[in-house]
Amino acid sequence: MKQGKKNNNKMSKKTLPREIKLSIKAGKEKKGEDIVVIRLKEISSFTDYFIIMHGNSERQNLAIYENIETQLKEQDVFPLHVEGKDNAKWILMDYGSFILHIFSKKTREYYSLENLWGDGPKLIY
């Protein structure tokens, strides 16, 4: 394996794309918990990253969603698709190269995306 290829497989908080760093910051501002970034670039054809977090109520999940959406829009980054705002137990924000999942704690445990996509490198915040 070439050295350059090996370095491309490393993931760190410093090497994450700007939009992902901003999403994490915005989620933290509204007290999003257990934030995990999974790089799927090598194992998925539909996106490069998942960002997963949860809130402690549907209202908090909506506040997290609204803050992320607002801060990304200020940087001219717009979602391709959003779903789940009505019941706010699982809000999915699809930005193409990354997908945000904002869960209730119970829904996050049930679907366990971190385990389902466990082959991808992870960063925990």
Backbone as a ProteinNet text record, in pm:
[ID]
protein_1_A
[PRIMARY]
MKQGKKNNNKMSKKTLPREIKLSIKAGKEKKGEDIVVIRLKEISSFTDYFIIMHGNSERQNLAIYENIETQLKEQDVFPLHVEGKDNAKWILMDYGSFILHIFSKKTREYYSLENLWGDGPKLIY
[TERTIARY]
84.1	0	88.8	55	131.8	106.2	207.2	195.2	82.3	69.7	-35.6	-174.3	-195.4	-324.8	-355.7	-254.7	-274.1	-317.1	-254.6	-289.7	-431	-478.2	-613.3	-719.2	-684.8	-780.6	-793	-703.3	-710.5	-816.5	-884.2	-985.4	-955.9	-958.5	-939.6	-1034	-1051.4	-1138.7	-1088.8	-958.6	-901.1	-925.4	-936.1	-948.9	-1093.5	-1189.3	-1329.7	-1363.2	-1453.4	-1497.6	-1559.6	-1545.8	-1594.6	-1742.5	-1826.7	-1969.7	-1999.9	-1921.1	-1941.8	-1900.5	-1787.6	-1744	-1849.6	-1905.9	-2008	-2135.4	-2172.4	-2290.1	-2271.9	-2154.3	-2125.5	-2131.8	-2069.9	-2070.8	-2214.1	-2295.7	-2434.6	-2515.5	-2490.9	-2559.9	-2522.7	-2394.9	-2348.5	-2409	-2426.6	-2484.2	-2624.1	-2695.2	-2830.5	-2830.8	-2714.4	-2696.8	-2723.2	-2691.8	-2695.7	-2596.2	-2634.7	-2553.6	-2496	-2385.7	-2319.3	-2302.8	-2239.4	-2222.1	-2114.4	-2149.9	-2059.4	-2057	-1937	-1920.5	-1866.1	-1931.2	-1885.9	-1851.6	-1730.3	-1692.8	-1735	-1816.8	-1872	-1817.4	-1729.8	-1680	-1637.1	-1567.1	-1514	-1615.2	-1725.9	-1819.4	-1961.6	-1985	-2118.8	-2111.7	-2214.3	-2219.7	-2311.1	-2384.4	-2483.1	-2440.4	-2337.4	-2289.3	-2148.8	-2079.9	-1944.1	-1940.1	-2035.6	-2034.6	-2175.9	-2188.5	-2305.3	-2262.2	-2349	-2334.6	-2456.4	-2433.2	-2541.7	-2535.9	-2651.4	-2661	-2802.8	-2822.9	-2959.3	-2984.3	-3112.3	-3158.9	-3243.5	-3290.7	-3367.8	-3518.1	-3560.5	-3703.5	-3722	-3845.2	-3873.5	-3846	-3881.1	-3856.8	-3707.1	-3626.7	-3482.8	-3431	-3480.5	-3439.6	-3471	-3587.3	-3622.6	-3529.2	-3493.5	-3401.6	-3263.5	-3218.3	-3090.2	-3098.4	-3203.9	-3224.9	-3224.2	-3303	-3315.2	-3181.1	-3103.8	-2975.1	-2876.2	-2873.5	-2784.3	-2824.6	-2952.4	-2998.2	-2966.5	-2991.6	-2965.6	-2817.8	-2732.2	-2589.4	-2531.5	-2579.1	-2532	-2583.8	-2709.4	-2764.9	-2684.9	-2638.1	-2556.3	-2426.2	-2383.7	-2263.8	-2299.4	-2425.1	-2475.9	-2470.4	-2496.9	-2504.6	-2649.8	-2716.2	-2858.7	-2885.8	-2982.3	-3013	-3082.4	-3053.6	-3124.2	-3262	-3269	-3392.5	-3390.1	-3505.4	-3521.1	-3647.7	-3641.6	-3763.7	-3762.3	-3881.1	-3894.8	-3921.1	-3940.2	-3963	-4097	-4194.4	-4328.5	-4333.4	-4267.1	-4269	-4136.2	-4030.9	-3899.7	-3833.6	-3870	-3799.8	-3676.5	-3679.5	-3564	-3572.1	-3491.8	-3486.2	-3364.4	-3386.4	-3280	-3260.2	-3135.2	-3100	-2996.9	-3036.2	-2948.6	-2883.8	-2751.7	-2676.1	-2593.1	-2623.4	-2550.7	-2424	-2320.5	-2193	-2195	-2293.6	-2310.8	-2458.7	-2493.1	-2631.1	-2629.8	-2713.3	-2728.3	-2848.5	-2830.7	-2939.3	-2952	-3068.1	-3095.3	-3206.4	-3171.7	-3262.9	-3312	-3423.9	-3453	-3361.6	-3331.9	-3240.8	-3295.2	-3422.9	-3483.9	-3479.9	-3510.1	-3508.7	-3366.7	-3270.7	-3131	-3086.2	-3123.6	-3087.9	-3153.9	-3278.5	-3351.1	-3286.7	-3255.3	-3200.6	-3050.3	-2980.7	-2838.5	-2755.1	-2761.7	-2686.8	-2536.7	-2485.8	-2342.6	-2299.3	-2383.5	-2352	-2376.7	-2484.5	-2518.1	-2408.4	-2351	-2244.7	-2109.4	-2091.9	-1973.7	-1842.3	-1846.8	-1722.6	-1653	-1724.5	-1664.2	-1589.5	-1479.8	-1407.1	-1498.8	-1481.1	-1568.1	-1487	-1548.5	-1500.6	-1613.4	-1580.7	-1679.6	-1652.7	-1758.1	-1747.8	-1811.5
-117.5	0	124.2	220.2	343.4	428.9	503	589.2	691.2	749.8	848	790.4	670.2	602.9	580.1	540.1	515.8	643.9	756.5	882.6	926.7	894.3	931.6	858.9	746.2	669.4	718.7	807.1	859.5	967.6	969.6	1071.3	1135	1267.7	1338.2	1457.3	1513.8	1629.9	1746	1754	1862.5	1844.3	1719.3	1694	1686.5	1698.4	1693.9	1814.9	1797.4	1911.3	2021.5	2144.1	2262.9	2250.2	2200.9	2190.4	2093.3	1989.4	1892.9	1954.2	2023.3	2091.3	2191.7	2266	2364.5	2296.7	2183.9	2108.9	2061.3	2012.1	1963.2	2078.7	2189.6	2308.6	2353.6	2360.6	2404.1	2305.6	2176.6	2075.6	2087.4	2110.7	2126.8	2250.3	2356.4	2479.8	2457.4	2361.3	2329.3	2201.6	2167.5	2055.1	1919	1902.7	1770	1680.3	1556.4	1466.2	1350.7	1298.1	1179.8	1191.3	1298.3	1324	1231.2	1162.5	1069.2	1102.3	1102.4	1116.7	984.1	929.1	805	835.4	800.8	819.2	695.6	718.8	609.4	609	701.9	723.1	593.9	507.4	384	269.2	283.5	170.3	202.5	325.1	365.1	442.5	427.4	502.3	623.9	640.1	748	868	856.2	970.4	940.6	1044.5	1028.6	1019.8	1085.5	1089.9	1083.2	1021.5	1034.7	1116.3	1206.2	1273.2	1230.7	1172.9	1120	1188	1230.2	1289	1269.3	1298.2	1292.5	1406.8	1434.5	1530.5	1458	1532	1471.9	1494	1560.9	1580.2	1614.7	1602.3	1638.3	1787.1	1869.6	2014.1	2043.6	1975.4	1995.4	1948.8	1836.6	1788.6	1892.8	1955.6	2060.6	2180.7	2216	2328.2	2296.3	2173.6	2131	2140.9	2084.8	2090	2233.5	2320.2	2458.5	2531.5	2508.2	2575.6	2527.9	2398.4	2345.6	2400.9	2393.4	2441.5	2590.1	2671	2814.9	2844.4	2779.3	2808	2761.2	2649.2	2603.4	2693.8	2738.7	2829.2	2958.8	3006	3127.4	3108.9	2985.2	2953	2903.6	2926.7	2883.4	2732.3	2659.7	2513.9	2477.5	2412.6	2385.2	2235.4	2185.4	2042.5	2006.5	1886	1832.5	1783.5	1735.6	1674.9	1674	1698.2	1689.5	1611.2	1519.4	1449.1	1423.2	1402.9	1368.6	1485.5	1605.6	1722.7	1714.8	1646.3	1643.8	1578.2	1463.4	1400.1	1417	1453.6	1491.4	1382.9	1256.8	1147.6	1105.8	1130.7	1107.1	1207.4	1311	1411	1379.2	1363.4	1332.9	1454.3	1501.5	1615.2	1566.7	1558.9	1506.1	1622.3	1632.7	1736.2	1678	1557.3	1493.5	1425.9	1502.2	1443.2	1405	1453	1409.1	1411.4	1324.4	1313.6	1325	1415	1433.5	1355.4	1289.2	1216.8	1274.3	1332.5	1385	1299.4	1222.6	1124	1164.4	1102.8	1091.4	978.7	976.8	874.8	733.5	714	582	536.9	627.4	593.3	563.8	639.4	614.8	476.2	439.2	306.3	197.3	217.5	117.1	93.2	200.6	185.3	160.4	205.4	174.3	188.4	306.7	328.6	311.7	346.2	330.4	184.8	92.5	-49.8	-96.7	-50	-89.2	-48	69.1	121	114.7	13.7	0.2	-21.5	-50.9	-70.2	60.2	171.9	301.9	359.1	433.6	500.6	600.1	613.4	699.6	803	918.1	1019.2	1047.5	1054.2	1078.6	1214.7	1292.8	1425.8	1429.9
0	0	0	-84.4	-92.2	31.8	71.6	189.1	172.4	53.6	29	49.3	4	20.3	168.3	243.3	385.4	456.5	425.7	489	453.6	334	293.6	376.2	434.5	512.4	655.7	698.8	833.8	841.6	953.6	976.3	1110.9	1113.9	1239.8	1242.4	1359.9	1372.7	1287.3	1267.4	1187.5	1037.7	991.9	848.3	799.2	888.6	846.1	759.1	662.6	581.6	668.8	623.1	695.8	733.5	640.9	666.7	780.8	791.2	899.3	1032.4	1034.4	1157.6	1203.5	1108.7	1142	1193.4	1133.8	1179.6	1322.9	1353.8	1488.8	1588.3	1552.9	1639.4	1666	1559.9	1573.7	1657.5	1641.1	1722.3	1869.2	1896	2034.7	2100.5	2021.7	2076.5	2132.6	2077.2	2125.6	2209.1	2260.6	2354.3	2293.4	2161.6	2100.5	2173.9	2197.4	2279	2198.3	2249.8	2193.4	2041.9	1998.7	1855.4	1799.7	1692	1625.3	1476.3	1419.6	1275.2	1224	1122.7	1060.6	915.3	874.9	734.4	656.8	554.9	474.7	332.8	304	167.5	99.8	171.8	112.6	110.4	185.1	196.5	149.6	104.1	61.9	-68.9	-150.1	-275.8	-265.5	-154.2	-146.8	-64.5	17.9	96.1	148	190.3	243	395.4	462.4	608.7	665.2	781.4	867.6	988.2	1032.5	1161.4	1241.6	1357.7	1440.2	1576.3	1625.8	1759.8	1810	1937.6	1989.4	2086.4	2103.1	2201.8	2304.9	2403.1	2511.1	2500.3	2393	2368.1	2221	2175.4	2036.9	2013.9	2113.1	2100.2	2087.6	2167.6	2158.3	2021.9	1972.7	1839.8	1732.6	1741	1645	1658.3	1780.9	1802.1	1744.1	1761.8	1703.5	1551.5	1495	1350.1	1298.9	1362	1316.4	1323	1428.2	1442.9	1336.5	1311.8	1207.6	1071.9	1039.7	909.9	890.9	992.2	984.5	962.9	1041.2	1030.2	896.6	845.2	714.9	602.4	612.3	510.7	504.8	620.8	623.5	545.7	526.2	448.8	308.4	267.9	137.3	118.3	225	220.6	252.6	156.7	168.9	159.8	239.1	232.2	101.1	53.3	-62.4	-21.6	103.8	152.5	305.2	365.7	510.8	537.9	632.6	672.4	821.8	877.7	1018.4	1110.9	1056.6	1143.3	1215.6	1156	1213.9	1351.7	1367.2	1499.6	1573	1500.4	1556.5	1640.7	1618.5	1686.3	1608.1	1477.3	1390.7	1276.7	1285.4	1179.7	1094.2	965.8	871.3	781.2	773.6	688.9	588.2	461.5	356.6	281.6	293.5	224.1	109.6	69.6	-40.1	8.9	32.8	77	224.1	298.8	437.5	473.5	567.1	614.5	766.1	817.1	961	1010.7	1124.6	1190.2	1331.4	1359.9	1493.3	1551.4	1652.2	1709.7	1848.2	1890	2032.3	2081.7	2208.8	2261.7	2237.4	2261.3	2244.3	2098	2005.9	1863.3	1816.3	1867.9	1832.2	1877	1998.4	2048.1	1964.2	1924.6	1847.7	1710.7	1638	1502.7	1500.8	1600.2	1619.6	1491.1	1430.5	1306.1	1323.6	1441.9	1466.3	1449.9	1491.2	1474.9	1331.8	1272.4	1136.1	1038.1	1058.4	973.7	1045.3	1127.4	1210.9	1137.2	1006.6	930.2	897.4	910.3	878.6	996.8	970.2	1079.9	1151.1	1283.4	1364.6	1441.6	1460.4	1554	1651.6	1779.3	1882.3	1944.6	1958.5	2017.2	2152.6
[MASK]
+++++++++++++++++++++++++++++++++++++++++++++++++++++++++++++++++++++++++++++++++++++++++++++++++++++++++++++++++++++++++++++

